[in-house]
Protein backbone atom coordinates (compact mmCIF):
# COMPACT_ATOMS: atom_id res chain seq x y z
CA UNK A 1 0.00 0.00 0.00
CA UNK A 2 2.86 2.41 0.73
CA UNK A 3 4.31 1.89 -2.75
CA UNK A 4 0.94 2.63 -4.31
CA UNK A 5 0.65 5.93 -2.43
CA UNK A 6 4.14 6.99 -3.58
CA UNK A 7 3.26 6.04 -7.14
CA UNK A 8 0.16 8.25 -7.04
CA UNK A 9 2.12 11.16 -5.52
CA UNK A 10 4.80 10.76 -8.21
CA UNK A 11 2.20 10.67 -10.97
CA UNK A 12 0.57 13.86 -9.64
CA UNK A 13 3.93 15.65 -9.59
CA UNK A 14 4.64 14.46 -13.14
CA UNK A 15 1.30 15.79 -14.40
CA UNK A 16 1.87 19.14 -12.68
CA UNK A 17 5.35 19.31 -14.21
CA UNK A 18 4.00 18.65 -17.70
CA UNK A 19 1.35 21.35 -17.26
CA UNK A 20 3.93 23.91 -16.06
CA UNK A 21 6.24 23.06 -18.95
CA UNK A 22 3.42 23.34 -21.50
CA UNK A 23 2.39 26.73 -20.09
CA UNK A 24 5.99 27.97 -20.23
CA UNK A 25 6.42 26.81 -23.83
CA UNK A 26 3.25 28.45 -25.09
CA UNK A 27 3.28 31.63 -22.99
CA UNK A 28 6.87 32.13 -21.91
CA UNK A 29 9.63 34.35 -23.20
CA UNK A 30 12.90 32.52 -23.34
CA UNK A 31 15.05 35.36 -24.64
CA UNK A 32 15.20 39.14 -24.89
CA UNK A 33 14.21 38.68 -28.54
CA UNK A 34 11.02 36.85 -27.54
CA UNK A 35 10.27 39.48 -24.92
CA UNK A 36 10.47 42.32 -27.47
CA UNK A 37 8.52 40.36 -30.08
CA UNK A 38 5.70 39.72 -27.60
CA UNK A 39 5.41 43.23 -26.14
CA UNK A 40 6.07 45.76 -28.88
CA UNK A 41 4.48 46.53 -32.26
CA UNK A 42 6.23 45.26 -35.38
CA UNK A 43 7.50 48.06 -37.64
CA UNK A 44 8.69 46.10 -40.69
CA UNK A 45 9.14 49.25 -42.78
CA UNK A 46 11.96 50.26 -40.39
CA UNK A 47 13.89 46.97 -40.71
CA UNK A 48 17.56 47.26 -41.64
CA UNK A 49 17.77 44.71 -44.45
CA UNK A 50 17.59 41.18 -43.11
CA UNK A 51 19.87 41.96 -40.19
CA UNK A 52 17.77 44.08 -37.83
CA UNK A 53 14.05 43.61 -37.19
CA UNK A 54 12.26 46.78 -36.11
CA UNK A 55 9.60 47.23 -33.45
CA UNK A 56 8.03 50.37 -32.06
CA UNK A 57 6.70 51.73 -28.79
CA UNK A 58 5.04 54.97 -27.76
CA UNK A 59 7.24 54.98 -24.65
CA UNK A 60 10.56 56.81 -24.30
CA UNK A 61 13.73 54.76 -24.92
CA UNK A 62 14.62 54.84 -21.22
CA UNK A 63 11.20 53.38 -20.32
CA UNK A 64 11.49 50.62 -22.91
CA UNK A 65 15.05 49.88 -21.74
CA UNK A 66 13.85 49.62 -18.14
CA UNK A 67 11.15 47.12 -19.16
CA UNK A 68 13.55 44.98 -21.20
CA UNK A 69 16.36 45.03 -18.64
CA UNK A 70 13.96 44.25 -15.79
CA UNK A 71 12.95 41.09 -17.66
CA UNK A 72 16.38 40.22 -19.13
CA UNK A 73 19.62 41.51 -17.63
CA UNK A 74 22.01 42.47 -20.44
CA UNK A 75 25.63 41.37 -20.55
CA UNK A 76 26.58 44.95 -21.45
CA UNK A 77 24.70 48.22 -21.76
CA UNK A 78 25.59 51.58 -23.28
CA UNK A 79 23.41 54.70 -23.03
CA UNK A 80 23.90 58.09 -24.62
CA UNK A 81 21.78 60.76 -26.28
CA UNK A 82 21.49 58.66 -29.45
CA UNK A 83 19.80 55.74 -27.67
CA UNK A 84 20.13 52.68 -25.47
CA UNK A 85 22.30 49.79 -26.67
CA UNK A 86 21.85 46.42 -24.93
CA UNK A 87 24.08 43.41 -25.64
CA UNK A 88 23.04 39.89 -24.73
CA UNK A 89 24.79 36.57 -25.43
CA UNK A 90 23.61 36.31 -29.04
CA UNK A 91 21.31 39.28 -29.61
CA UNK A 92 21.36 43.02 -29.28
CA UNK A 93 18.44 45.31 -28.52
CA UNK A 94 18.99 48.86 -29.71
CA UNK A 95 16.39 51.41 -28.62
CA UNK A 96 16.43 54.69 -30.51
CA UNK A 97 14.33 57.81 -29.92
CA UNK A 98 11.78 58.75 -32.58
CA UNK A 99 9.13 61.48 -32.60
CA UNK A 100 6.37 59.10 -31.51
CA UNK A 101 8.35 57.18 -28.87
CA UNK A 102 10.97 54.52 -29.59
CA UNK A 103 12.28 52.41 -32.42
CA UNK A 104 13.50 49.03 -31.12
CA UNK A 105 15.92 47.08 -33.30
CA UNK A 106 16.60 43.37 -32.70
CA UNK A 107 19.79 42.13 -34.25
CA UNK A 108 22.40 39.41 -33.81
CA UNK A 109 25.47 40.71 -31.98
CA UNK A 110 27.64 39.56 -34.89
CA UNK A 111 26.06 42.19 -37.18
CA UNK A 112 25.11 44.78 -34.55
CA UNK A 113 28.59 45.24 -33.11
CA UNK A 114 30.16 46.34 -36.42
CA UNK A 115 27.15 48.58 -37.10
CA UNK A 116 27.26 50.35 -33.71
CA UNK A 117 30.97 50.07 -32.88
CA UNK A 118 31.50 53.80 -33.47
CA UNK A 119 28.87 54.46 -30.77
CA UNK A 120 29.42 51.72 -28.21
CA UNK A 121 33.18 51.41 -28.75
CA UNK A 122 34.55 48.87 -26.29
CA UNK A 123 31.61 49.32 -23.90
CA UNK A 124 30.00 46.13 -25.14
CA UNK A 125 33.08 44.09 -24.27
CA UNK A 126 34.02 40.84 -25.93
CA UNK A 127 33.00 37.26 -25.49
CA UNK A 128 29.73 35.62 -24.53
CA UNK A 129 27.74 36.87 -21.59
CA UNK A 130 29.44 39.21 -19.20
CA UNK A 131 32.71 37.33 -19.07
CA UNK A 132 35.57 39.35 -20.48
CA UNK A 133 39.17 38.13 -20.29
CA UNK A 134 41.68 40.47 -18.85
CA UNK A 135 43.88 41.08 -15.88
CA UNK A 136 47.34 41.15 -17.34
CA UNK A 137 49.88 38.81 -18.89
CA UNK A 138 49.05 35.14 -18.63
CA UNK A 139 45.69 35.63 -16.93
CA UNK A 140 42.84 33.50 -18.24
CA UNK A 141 45.09 31.21 -20.26
C-alpha positions as CSV (number, residue, x, y, z in Angstrom):
1,X,0.0,0.0,0.0
2,X,2.9,2.4,0.7
3,X,4.3,1.9,-2.8
4,X,0.9,2.6,-4.3
5,X,0.7,5.9,-2.4
6,X,4.1,7.0,-3.6
7,X,3.3,6.0,-7.1
8,X,0.2,8.2,-7.0
9,X,2.1,11.2,-5.5
10,X,4.8,10.8,-8.2
11,X,2.2,10.7,-11.0
12,X,0.6,13.9,-9.6
13,X,3.9,15.7,-9.6
14,X,4.6,14.5,-13.1
15,X,1.3,15.8,-14.4
16,X,1.9,19.1,-12.7
17,X,5.4,19.3,-14.2
18,X,4.0,18.6,-17.7
19,X,1.3,21.4,-17.3
20,X,3.9,23.9,-16.1
21,X,6.2,23.1,-19.0
22,X,3.4,23.3,-21.5
23,X,2.4,26.7,-20.1
24,X,6.0,28.0,-20.2
25,X,6.4,26.8,-23.8
26,X,3.3,28.5,-25.1
27,X,3.3,31.6,-23.0
28,X,6.9,32.1,-21.9
29,X,9.6,34.4,-23.2
30,X,12.9,32.5,-23.3
31,X,15.1,35.4,-24.6
32,X,15.2,39.1,-24.9
33,X,14.2,38.7,-28.5
34,X,11.0,36.9,-27.5
35,X,10.3,39.5,-24.9
36,X,10.5,42.3,-27.5
37,X,8.5,40.4,-30.1
38,X,5.7,39.7,-27.6
39,X,5.4,43.2,-26.1
40,X,6.1,45.8,-28.9
41,X,4.5,46.5,-32.3
42,X,6.2,45.3,-35.4
43,X,7.5,48.1,-37.6
44,X,8.7,46.1,-40.7
45,X,9.1,49.3,-42.8
46,X,12.0,50.3,-40.4
47,X,13.9,47.0,-40.7
48,X,17.6,47.3,-41.6
49,X,17.8,44.7,-44.4
50,X,17.6,41.2,-43.1
51,X,19.9,42.0,-40.2
52,X,17.8,44.1,-37.8
53,X,14.0,43.6,-37.2
54,X,12.3,46.8,-36.1
55,X,9.6,47.2,-33.4
56,X,8.0,50.4,-32.1
57,X,6.7,51.7,-28.8
58,X,5.0,55.0,-27.8
59,X,7.2,55.0,-24.6
60,X,10.6,56.8,-24.3
61,X,13.7,54.8,-24.9
62,X,14.6,54.8,-21.2
63,X,11.2,53.4,-20.3
64,X,11.5,50.6,-22.9
65,X,15.0,49.9,-21.7
66,X,13.9,49.6,-18.1
67,X,11.2,47.1,-19.2
68,X,13.5,45.0,-21.2
69,X,16.4,45.0,-18.6
70,X,14.0,44.2,-15.8
71,X,12.9,41.1,-17.7
72,X,16.4,40.2,-19.1
73,X,19.6,41.5,-17.6
74,X,22.0,42.5,-20.4
75,X,25.6,41.4,-20.5
76,X,26.6,45.0,-21.5
77,X,24.7,48.2,-21.8
78,X,25.6,51.6,-23.3
79,X,23.4,54.7,-23.0
80,X,23.9,58.1,-24.6
81,X,21.8,60.8,-26.3
82,X,21.5,58.7,-29.5
83,X,19.8,55.7,-27.7
84,X,20.1,52.7,-25.5
85,X,22.3,49.8,-26.7
86,X,21.8,46.4,-24.9
87,X,24.1,43.4,-25.6
88,X,23.0,39.9,-24.7
89,X,24.8,36.6,-25.4
90,X,23.6,36.3,-29.0
91,X,21.3,39.3,-29.6
92,X,21.4,43.0,-29.3
93,X,18.4,45.3,-28.5
94,X,19.0,48.9,-29.7
95,X,16.4,51.4,-28.6
96,X,16.4,54.7,-30.5
97,X,14.3,57.8,-29.9
98,X,11.8,58.8,-32.6
99,X,9.1,61.5,-32.6
100,X,6.4,59.1,-31.5
101,X,8.4,57.2,-28.9
102,X,11.0,54.5,-29.6
103,X,12.3,52.4,-32.4
104,X,13.5,49.0,-31.1
105,X,15.9,47.1,-33.3
106,X,16.6,43.4,-32.7
107,X,19.8,42.1,-34.3
108,X,22.4,39.4,-33.8
109,X,25.5,40.7,-32.0
110,X,27.6,39.6,-34.9
111,X,26.1,42.2,-37.2
112,X,25.1,44.8,-34.6
113,X,28.6,45.2,-33.1
114,X,30.2,46.3,-36.4
115,X,27.1,48.6,-37.1
116,X,27.3,50.3,-33.7
117,X,31.0,50.1,-32.9
118,X,31.5,53.8,-33.5
119,X,28.9,54.5,-30.8
120,X,29.4,51.7,-28.2
121,X,33.2,51.4,-28.7
122,X,34.5,48.9,-26.3
123,X,31.6,49.3,-23.9
124,X,30.0,46.1,-25.1
125,X,33.1,44.1,-24.3
126,X,34.0,40.8,-25.9
127,X,33.0,37.3,-25.5
128,X,29.7,35.6,-24.5
129,X,27.7,36.9,-21.6
130,X,29.4,39.2,-19.2
131,X,32.7,37.3,-19.1
132,X,35.6,39.4,-20.5
133,X,39.2,38.1,-20.3
134,X,41.7,40.5,-18.8
135,X,43.9,41.1,-15.9
136,X,47.3,41.1,-17.3
137,X,49.9,38.8,-18.9
138,X,49.1,35.1,-18.6
139,X,45.7,35.6,-16.9
140,X,42.8,33.5,-18.2
141,X,45.1,31.2,-20.3
